[in-house]
């Protein structure tokens, strides 16, 4: 999902750059290949039940649905020149449907397991708790791209309404979890090691909400009655600006905590990928506001964030490759008190 958002975010940028779309298409193809390889590899491990019983690892069940949704959206945005318009639409429908079903299942099942089976220390809350509840918001944003491809009438209306419902489901849950994470941050020791990057997931959740608001408002004309179409546009602008402001606050907090940890030594862990998708969601959200407001300020912020996104992706991808071929960072990234994750695959 991190590699996929690098490709998708390039398409949403309010400014075009020579060769960027071609590069984004290549990255999308790489993300699609990774999706297939990693899915096959995980299924062969037969570790689903073991991970479901782990109170930290179960949170990351939200990643596969978002990967499906991100790669599917890339097929519609970038894949037409590679596989044709009809095939790109079909691929997106399949991946969006699978990702949405899995995302809703995760958003319901993981909180249930947390309530009934898992036990947590007072300092257990961490950014990974957002992962199970964010996929419905990704479904809302990517589902908006499919609305124009549904026959006008009740089917199109049902899809748009379903996307708004999933946005509400995810956003309210995200705000509840962010409150718990913030409470943990101020009442206990600051997070260290592999847990620090997960603080960035809050940035991605909020950025995804802004993206979904903008995408759904764009899809609303011709589906909702005129007064509600105008209302959707108002909410996308004013609500989007408000949520974006909160996202920037969380971005500053996450950056400060990361810099603090880097100064004392931040060991590599798979949680470093938590830097990538959140930055990508910030880019798409900022780009949506730039398109809706015409503000050059948002244009340049989106470009700056995308530049940072690409740089972060290069670093994390390279460190992941080194780790995969047997040259991992030798410093330990221990499990935090209360159940926060040590990097999987050690």
QUIDAJO-V702666 format. One record per pair of residues at least 24 apart in sequence whose C-alpha atoms are under 8 Angstrom apart, sorted by sequence separation. I is the first residue (numbers start at 1). J is the second residue. D is the distance in Angstrom with one decimal. If there is no record, write none. Layout:
[[I;J;D] [I;J;D]]
//
This chain:
[[3;27;6.9] [4;28;5.7] [71;95;7.6] [72;96;6.1] [139;163;6.9] [140;164;6.5] [178;202;6.9] [3;28;7.3] [107;132;5.0] [69;95;6.0] [106;132;5.5] [107;133;4.8] [137;163;8.0] [140;166;5.9] [210;236;7.3] [214;240;7.5] [279;305;7.0] [280;306;7.1] [3;30;7.8] [4;31;5.3] [68;95;5.3] [69;96;5.1] [106;133;7.4] [107;134;7.8] [139;166;7.2] [140;167;5.7] [213;240;6.6] [279;306;7.7] [3;31;5.5] [4;32;7.8] [68;96;6.7] [107;135;7.5] [174;202;8.0] [103;132;7.3] [107;136;7.6] [137;166;5.9] [210;239;7.9] [279;308;8.0] [280;309;6.4] [1;31;7.5] [68;98;7.3] [69;99;5.4] [103;133;7.8] [136;166;5.0] [137;167;4.7] [210;240;4.8] [279;309;5.8] [68;99;5.2] [69;100;7.5] [104;135;7.3] [136;167;6.3] [137;168;7.9] [174;205;6.9] [209;240;7.7] [210;241;7.8] [35;67;7.2] [67;99;7.8] [103;135;5.0] [104;136;6.2] [137;169;7.8] [35;68;7.6] [65;98;7.4] [66;99;6.5] [103;136;5.9] [136;169;7.1] [137;170;5.4] [210;243;6.6] [276;309;6.4] [65;99;4.2] [136;170;5.6] [137;171;7.1] [171;205;7.9] [209;243;7.6] [210;244;6.5] [64;99;7.6] [65;100;6.8] [100;135;7.4] [135;170;7.4] [171;206;7.8] [247;282;7.9] [99;135;7.9] [100;136;6.7] [103;139;8.0] [133;169;8.0] [134;170;5.5] [207;243;7.7] [276;312;6.7] [65;102;5.7] [66;103;7.5] [133;170;5.4] [134;171;7.7] [206;243;6.4] [207;244;6.5] [275;312;7.3] [276;313;6.2] [65;103;5.2] [171;209;6.6] [206;244;6.9] [32;71;6.1] [100;139;5.7] [31;71;6.7] [99;139;7.4] [133;173;6.4] [134;174;7.0] [206;246;7.6] [207;247;6.4] [62;103;6.5] [133;174;6.6] [206;247;5.5] [244;285;7.5] [167;209;7.0] [244;286;7.6] [28;71;6.9] [96;139;7.0] [273;316;6.7] [62;106;6.2] [130;174;6.2] [203;247;5.3] [272;316;6.5] [61;106;6.6] [62;107;7.7] [167;212;7.1] [202;247;7.6] [203;248;7.5] [28;74;6.3] [96;142;7.5] [28;75;7.8] [96;143;7.2] [130;177;6.4] [203;250;5.9] [129;177;6.8] [130;178;7.7] [202;250;6.9] [203;251;5.8] [241;289;7.4] [240;289;7.3] [28;78;7.5] [200;250;7.8] [270;320;7.3] [59;110;6.9] [127;178;7.8] [200;251;7.0] [268;319;7.4] [58;110;7.0] [164;216;7.5] [237;289;6.8] [25;78;5.6] [93;146;7.8] [163;216;7.7] [24;78;7.6] [25;79;7.0] [127;181;6.6] [200;254;5.6] [125;180;6.4] [126;181;5.5] [199;254;5.7] [237;292;6.9] [125;181;5.3] [160;216;7.3] [237;293;7.6] [21;78;7.8] [197;254;7.8] [126;184;7.7] [196;254;8.0] [55;114;7.2] [125;184;6.2] [160;219;7.7] [124;184;7.6] [160;220;7.4] [268;328;7.5] [123;184;5.6] [196;257;7.0] [197;258;7.0] [268;329;5.8] [1;63;7.2] [8;70;7.5] [122;184;7.7] [196;258;6.3] [267;329;6.3] [1;64;7.8] [4;67;7.3] [55;118;6.0] [160;223;7.8] [267;330;7.9] [55;119;7.8] [267;331;5.8] [269;333;7.1] [1;66;6.1] [2;67;7.8] [5;70;6.3] [8;73;7.3] [53;118;7.9] [123;188;6.4] [196;261;7.5] [267;332;6.7] [268;333;7.6] [1;67;4.0] [4;70;5.6] [8;74;5.6] [11;77;7.1] [157;223;5.7] [267;333;6.0] [1;68;7.5] [4;71;5.5] [7;74;7.0] [11;78;7.9] [141;208;7.5] [156;223;6.7] [157;224;7.1] [60;128;6.8] [63;131;6.8] [70;138;8.0] [127;195;7.9] [144;212;7.8] [193;261;7.2] [1;70;6.0] [8;77;7.2] [59;128;5.9] [62;131;4.9] [63;132;7.8] [66;135;5.6] [69;138;7.0] [73;142;6.0] [126;195;7.3] [192;261;6.5] [1;71;7.2] [4;74;7.0] [8;78;7.9] [59;129;5.7] [61;131;7.4] [62;132;4.3] [65;135;6.4] [69;139;6.6] [128;198;5.8] [131;201;7.6] [138;208;6.6] [141;211;6.3] [142;212;7.8] [145;215;7.3] [153;223;7.4] [211;281;7.2] [59;130;7.7] [60;131;5.9] [61;132;6.4] [62;133;7.2] [127;198;4.7] [128;199;7.8] [130;201;6.9] [134;205;6.1] [137;208;6.6] [141;212;4.0] [144;215;5.7] [148;219;7.0] [152;223;7.2] [207;278;7.2] [214;285;7.7] [56;128;7.7] [59;131;5.9] [60;132;6.8] [62;134;7.3] [63;135;7.9] [66;138;6.7] [70;142;7.7] [73;145;7.7] [126;198;7.0] [127;199;4.8] [130;202;7.1] [137;209;6.4] [140;212;5.9] [141;213;7.5] [144;216;5.3] [147;219;6.4] [194;266;7.6] [271;343;6.7] [59;132;5.8] [62;135;6.3] [69;142;6.8] [126;199;7.0] [127;200;7.2] [128;201;7.1] [142;215;8.0] [193;266;5.8] [194;267;7.1] [198;271;6.6] [201;274;6.1] [204;277;6.4] [205;278;7.0] [208;281;5.2] [211;284;5.8] [212;285;8.0] [215;288;7.6] [269;342;8.0] [270;343;5.8] [127;201;5.8] [138;212;7.3] [141;215;5.8] [145;219;7.4] [193;267;6.5] [194;268;7.4] [197;271;6.1] [198;272;7.9] [200;274;6.2] [201;275;7.5] [204;278;3.3] [207;281;4.9] [208;282;7.2] [211;285;4.2] [214;288;5.7] [269;343;5.2] [270;344;7.0] [127;202;6.5] [130;205;7.5] [137;212;6.7] [141;216;6.8] [144;219;5.9] [194;269;5.9] [197;272;5.7] [200;275;6.0] [203;278;5.5] [204;279;6.4] [207;282;4.5] [210;285;4.9] [211;286;7.8] [214;289;7.3] [269;344;7.9] [140;216;7.6] [195;271;7.3] [197;273;7.9] [198;274;5.5] [201;277;7.9] [202;278;7.5] [203;279;7.3] [204;280;7.4] [205;281;7.6] [206;282;7.9] [207;283;7.7] [208;284;7.7] [209;285;7.7] [210;286;7.8] [194;271;6.1] [197;274;5.6] [198;275;7.7] [201;278;5.7] [204;281;5.2] [207;284;7.4] [208;285;6.5] [211;288;6.2] [194;272;7.6] [197;275;6.1] [200;278;6.3] [203;281;7.9] [204;282;6.3] [207;285;5.2] [210;288;7.6] [214;292;7.9] [203;282;7.1] [207;286;7.8] [194;333;5.5] [193;333;5.3] [194;334;7.3] [193;334;6.9] [194;335;7.8] [195;336;7.4] [192;336;7.6] [191;336;7.8] [195;340;6.6] [195;341;6.6] [194;341;7.1] [195;342;7.8] [194;342;6.4] [194;343;6.6] [124;337;7.0] [125;338;7.9] [123;337;7.1] [124;338;4.2] [126;340;6.7] [123;338;5.6] [124;339;5.6] [125;340;7.7] [121;337;7.8] [122;338;7.1] [124;340;6.3] [121;338;4.7] [120;338;6.0] [121;339;7.5] [120;339;6.9] [13;283;7.6] [2;273;6.7] [6;277;8.0] [9;280;6.1] [13;284;7.3] [5;277;6.2] [9;281;7.7] [12;284;6.1] [3;276;7.9] [14;287;5.9] [2;276;5.3] [6;280;6.3] [9;283;6.3] [13;287;5.6] [2;277;4.8] [5;280;5.6] [9;284;5.6] [12;287;6.1] [1;277;6.8] [5;281;7.5] [12;288;7.5] [14;290;6.8] [14;291;6.6] [2;280;7.8] [56;339;5.9] [15;299;7.2] [55;339;6.7] [56;340;5.8] [57;341;6.9] [14;299;5.9] [56;341;5.5] [13;299;7.8] [14;302;7.7] [15;303;7.7] [13;302;6.8] [13;303;6.9] [10;306;7.6] [9;306;7.5] [6;309;7.2] [6;310;6.9] [6;313;7.8] [3;313;7.5] [2;313;7.8]]
//
